[in-house]
Amino acid sequence: MPQDEDLKILDEMIAAFGNSHDLGARDLVLEHLRAARRCLLGSMLCEYRFNLQQAREAVGFLPEKNVQASAKMILLSLYESVTPQRRRSIARTEYVLPSPAPLAPAL
């Protein structure tokens, strides 16, 4: 995907997650989406991929299963669009990051 299309998709996702009244777990998703956008604009592709992966993992904490599924598919598509073909299999087996720890309940 060209960079302009990726930016458009990221902007749409940021707007969709940012307009929610119930932020909760969406804060972490928004943080990683915004960081991914900055990294893409700065041509920092490794950091961009990392933030997309982190956003994809954070989406797993959202309560809406349909939102989880569609967001994960979009983020995976963005990730794969900037991952060279020969590195994709390596990235999935050797560089898998652990899922983020669940947040502690607010006091």
RONUZA-179303 format. One record per residue: residue in one letter; chain; x, y, z of N, C-alpha, C in turn. Coordinates in steps of 0.02 Angstrom, whole numbers. Atoms other than C-alpha are relative to their C-alpha. Layout:
+------+-----+--------+--------+--------+--------+--------+--------+--------+--------+--------+
! type ! mol !    npx !    npy !    npz !   capx !   capy !   capz !    cpx !    cpy !    cpz !
+------+-----+--------+--------+--------+--------+--------+--------+--------+--------+--------+
!    A !   A !      X !      Y !      Z !      X !      Y !      Z !      X !      Y !      Z !
...
+------+-----+--------+--------+--------+--------+--------+--------+--------+--------+--------+
END
This chain:
+------+-----+--------+--------+--------+--------+--------+--------+--------+--------+--------+
! type ! mol !    npx !    npy !    npz !   capx !   capy !   capz !    cpx !    cpy !    cpz !
+------+-----+--------+--------+--------+--------+--------+--------+--------+--------+--------+
!    M !   A !     42 !    -59 !      0 !      0 !      0 !      0 !     44 !     62 !      0 !
!    P !   A !    -38 !    -62 !     -3 !     65 !    173 !    -37 !     -9 !     35 !     67 !
!    Q !   A !      1 !    -34 !    -65 !    104 !    283 !    113 !    -63 !     42 !      9 !
!    D !   A !     60 !    -41 !     -7 !    -42 !    400 !     77 !    -61 !    -41 !     20 !
!    E !   A !     56 !     44 !    -18 !   -166 !    256 !     87 !      6 !    -23 !     72 !
!    D !   A !    -11 !     21 !    -69 !    -88 !    193 !    248 !    -18 !     56 !     48 !
!    L !   A !     15 !    -57 !    -43 !   -100 !    368 !    324 !    -76 !     11 !      4 !
!    K !   A !     72 !     -9 !      1 !   -282 !    381 !    271 !    -34 !    -52 !     45 !
!    I !   A !     29 !     53 !    -41 !   -323 !    214 !    352 !     14 !     12 !     74 !
!    L !   A !    -17 !    -15 !    -70 !   -231 !    260 !    512 !    -41 !     59 !     26 !
!    D !   A !     40 !    -58 !    -21 !   -320 !    429 !    518 !    -72 !    -20 !     14 !
!    E !   A !     69 !     23 !    -10 !   -489 !    342 !    499 !     -6 !    -41 !     64 !
!    M !   A !      2 !     41 !    -61 !   -447 !    218 !    638 !      7 !     44 !     61 !
!    I !   A !     -9 !    -46 !    -57 !   -386 !    357 !    753 !    -64 !     38 !     14 !
!    A !   A !     63 !    -37 !     -8 !   -545 !    455 !    722 !    -54 !    -46 !     30 !
!    A !   A !     51 !     46 !    -25 !   -654 !    302 !    752 !     10 !    -18 !     73 !
!    F !   A !    -14 !     18 !    -70 !   -568 !    252 !    914 !     -3 !     61 !     45 !
!    G !   A !     -1 !    -61 !    -39 !   -552 !    432 !    973 !    -68 !     29 !     13 !
!    N !   A !     67 !    -28 !     -8 !   -737 !    473 !    953 !    -42 !    -40 !     48 !
!    S !   A !     38 !     41 !    -47 !   -791 !    339 !   1075 !     -4 !     36 !     67 !
!    H !   A !      8 !    -29 !    -67 !   -861 !    398 !   1241 !     29 !    -45 !     54 !
!    D !   A !    -28 !     48 !    -48 !   -798 !    242 !   1329 !     70 !    -18 !    -23 !
!    L !   A !    -68 !     11 !     24 !   -611 !    253 !   1304 !     31 !    -63 !     30 !
!    G !   A !    -27 !     59 !    -33 !   -545 !    126 !   1431 !     59 !    -30 !    -37 !
!    A !   A !    -54 !     35 !     35 !   -440 !      1 !   1332 !     17 !     34 !    -66 !
!    R !   A !    -13 !    -34 !     64 !   -453 !    112 !   1178 !     57 !     50 !      6 !
!    D !   A !    -56 !    -47 !     -9 !   -326 !    233 !   1253 !     65 !    -30 !    -25 !
!    L !   A !    -62 !     33 !     20 !   -186 !    108 !   1226 !      2 !    -10 !    -75 !
!    V !   A !      3 !      8 !     73 !   -244 !     70 !   1049 !     14 !     67 !    -34 !
!    L !   A !    -11 !    -67 !     29 !   -250 !    257 !   1010 !     73 !     21 !      6 !
!    E !   A !    -71 !    -18 !    -10 !    -76 !    282 !   1083 !     44 !    -33 !    -53 !
!    H !   A !    -41 !     36 !     49 !     -2 !    149 !    969 !    -16 !     21 !    -72 !
!    L !   A !     19 !    -23 !     67 !   -100 !    207 !    815 !     33 !     68 !    -15 !
!    R !   A !    -31 !    -66 !     10 !    -38 !    386 !    839 !     76 !     -6 !     -7 !
!    A !   A !    -72 !     11 !      6 !    140 !    325 !    865 !     17 !    -30 !    -68 !
!    A !   A !    -12 !     30 !     66 !    128 !    218 !    708 !     -4 !     52 !    -54 !
!    R !   A !      8 !    -54 !     49 !     68 !    369 !    610 !     62 !     44 !     -2 !
!    R !   A !    -61 !    -42 !     -3 !    215 !    474 !    670 !     60 !    -36 !    -31 !
!    C !   A !    -57 !     39 !     26 !    338 !    335 !    628 !     -5 !     -8 !    -75 !
!    L !   A !      8 !      6 !     73 !    265 !    313 !    454 !     19 !     66 !    -33 !
!    L !   A !    -18 !    -65 !     28 !    280 !    499 !    421 !     75 !     13 !      4 !
!    G !   A !    -72 !     -9 !     -9 !    459 !    495 !    485 !     42 !    -53 !    -35 !
!    S !   A !    -34 !     55 !     36 !    503 !    345 !    375 !     39 !    -46 !     46 !
!    M !   A !    -30 !     47 !    -47 !    545 !    241 !    528 !    -41 !    -64 !     -3 !
!    L !   A !     43 !     58 !     14 !    475 !     78 !    460 !      3 !    -54 !     54 !
!    C !   A !     -4 !     51 !    -54 !    539 !    -37 !    598 !    -44 !     21 !     59 !
!    E !   A !     41 !    -25 !    -54 !    457 !     73 !    730 !    -74 !      0 !    -19 !
!    Y !   A !     69 !      2 !     25 !    301 !     86 !    622 !    -29 !    -70 !      7 !
!    R !   A !     24 !     69 !     -6 !    285 !   -103 !    612 !     -9 !    -19 !     73 !
!    F !   A !      5 !     16 !    -71 !    318 !   -118 !    799 !    -64 !     29 !     30 !
!    N !   A !     60 !    -32 !    -27 !    179 !      6 !    841 !    -64 !    -31 !    -28 !
!    L !   A !     58 !     35 !     28 !     59 !    -81 !    722 !    -12 !    -66 !     37 !
!    Q !   A !      6 !     63 !    -36 !     96 !   -245 !    809 !    -26 !     12 !     71 !
!    Q !   A !     23 !    -16 !    -68 !     71 !   -165 !    980 !    -74 !     20 !      0 !
!    A !   A !     70 !    -20 !      6 !    -93 !    -86 !    924 !    -44 !    -62 !    -10 !
!    R !   A !     39 !     61 !     14 !   -152 !   -255 !    859 !     -8 !    -41 !     64 !
!    E !   A !      6 !     36 !    -63 !   -115 !   -336 !   1027 !    -45 !     36 !     49 !
!    A !   A !     42 !    -39 !    -45 !   -199 !   -194 !   1122 !    -74 !     -5 !    -19 !
!    V !   A !     69 !      8 !     23 !   -356 !   -215 !   1016 !    -32 !    -62 !     31 !
!    G !   A !     25 !     61 !    -32 !   -373 !   -387 !   1095 !    -33 !     11 !     67 !
!    F !   A !     30 !    -15 !    -65 !   -423 !   -304 !   1258 !    -67 !     36 !     -5 !
!    L !   A !     64 !    -33 !      9 !   -575 !   -218 !   1183 !    -57 !    -49 !     12 !
!    P !   A !     55 !     46 !    -15 !   -741 !   -291 !   1240 !    -40 !    -21 !    -62 !
!    E !   A !     40 !     15 !     59 !   -822 !   -285 !   1067 !     38 !    -46 !    -46 !
!    K !   A !    -34 !     50 !     42 !   -773 !   -442 !    971 !      1 !     19 !    -74 !
!    N !   A !      2 !    -19 !     71 !   -827 !   -373 !    802 !     50 !     57 !    -14 !
!    V !   A !    -50 !    -54 !      8 !   -719 !   -216 !    828 !     70 !    -30 !      2 !
!    Q !   A !    -65 !     34 !     -4 !   -573 !   -328 !    880 !     18 !    -31 !    -67 !
!    A !   A !    -14 !     37 !     61 !   -586 !   -435 !    724 !     15 !     46 !    -59 !
!    S !   A !    -12 !    -45 !     57 !   -600 !   -293 !    598 !     63 !     41 !      9 !
!    A !   A !    -60 !    -40 !    -11 !   -465 !   -188 !    679 !     63 !    -43 !     -8 !
!    K !   A !    -59 !     44 !      8 !   -345 !   -337 !    687 !     14 !    -13 !    -73 !
!    M !   A !    -11 !     13 !     72 !   -372 !   -373 !    502 !     31 !     61 !    -34 !
!    I !   A !    -27 !    -61 !     31 !   -339 !   -191 !    454 !     73 !     10 !     21 !
!    L !   A !    -69 !    -10 !    -24 !   -183 !   -180 !    563 !     47 !    -52 !    -29 !
!    L !   A !    -42 !     51 !     31 !   -116 !   -345 !    495 !     14 !     18 !    -73 !
!    S !   A !     -9 !    -21 !     70 !   -143 !   -281 !    318 !     51 !     57 !     -5 !
!    L !   A !    -49 !    -54 !      0 !    -47 !   -121 !    358 !     70 !    -26 !     15 !
!    Y !   A !    -65 !     29 !    -19 !     92 !   -221 !    441 !     32 !    -37 !    -59 !
!    E !   A !    -27 !     40 !     56 !    111 !   -339 !    294 !     17 !     43 !    -61 !
!    S !   A !    -14 !    -42 !     58 !    110 !   -196 !    169 !     70 !     30 !      2 !
!    V !   A !    -68 !    -29 !     -5 !    278 !   -134 !    235 !     51 !    -52 !     22 !
!    T !   A !    -46 !     53 !    -20 !    355 !   -302 !    281 !     23 !    -37 !    -62 !
!    P !   A !    -24 !     37 !     58 !    468 !   -376 !    148 !    -20 !    -74 !      4 !
!    Q !   A !     25 !     69 !      3 !    410 !   -548 !     92 !     46 !    -50 !     37 !
!    R !   A !    -45 !     49 !    -30 !    566 !   -642 !    149 !      5 !      8 !     76 !
!    R !   A !     -4 !    -11 !    -72 !    558 !   -565 !    323 !    -65 !    -18 !     37 !
!    R !   A !     64 !     14 !    -33 !    375 !   -604 !    357 !      2 !    -64 !     41 !
!    S !   A !     -1 !     62 !    -36 !    406 !   -784 !    406 !     47 !      4 !     61 !
!    I !   A !    -46 !     -9 !    -56 !    553 !   -733 !    517 !    -35 !     40 !     55 !
!    A !   A !     32 !    -43 !    -50 !    453 !   -596 !    603 !    -53 !    -37 !     39 !
!    R !   A !     53 !     36 !    -35 !    313 !   -716 !    647 !     26 !    -54 !     46 !
!    T !   A !    -24 !     55 !    -41 !    424 !   -849 !    722 !     53 !     22 !     51 !
!    E !   A !    -55 !    -17 !    -44 !    576 !   -764 !    798 !    -10 !     64 !     40 !
!    Y !   A !      6 !    -64 !    -33 !    520 !   -589 !    845 !    -69 !     13 !     27 !
!    V !   A !     67 !     -7 !    -28 !    353 !   -620 !    926 !      7 !     31 !     69 !
!    L !   A !     -3 !    -34 !    -64 !    329 !   -499 !   1069 !    -56 !    -26 !     45 !
!    P !   A !     52 !     23 !    -45 !    233 !   -550 !   1224 !    -58 !     48 !      1 !
!    S !   A !     59 !    -44 !     -5 !     58 !   -483 !   1245 !     10 !     46 !     59 !
!    P !   A !     -7 !    -46 !    -57 !     46 !   -330 !   1356 !    -36 !    -28 !     61 !
!    A !   A !     31 !     23 !    -62 !      6 !   -365 !   1537 !    -67 !     36 !      9 !
!    P !   A !     64 !    -33 !    -11 !   -174 !   -330 !   1585 !      8 !     58 !     49 !
!    L !   A !     -3 !    -58 !    -44 !   -202 !   -163 !   1667 !    -32 !    -15 !     68 !
!    A !   A !     28 !      9 !    -67 !   -233 !   -159 !   1853 !    -64 !     41 !      6 !
!    P !   A !     61 !    -39 !     -8 !   -406 !   -101 !   1905 !     14 !     65 !     35 !
!    A !   A !     -9 !    -65 !    -31 !   -420 !     81 !   1953 !    -26 !     -2 !     72 !
!    L !   A !     20 !     -2 !    -71 !   -432 !    117 !   2138 !    -50 !     55 !     12 !
+------+-----+--------+--------+--------+--------+--------+--------+--------+--------+--------+
END
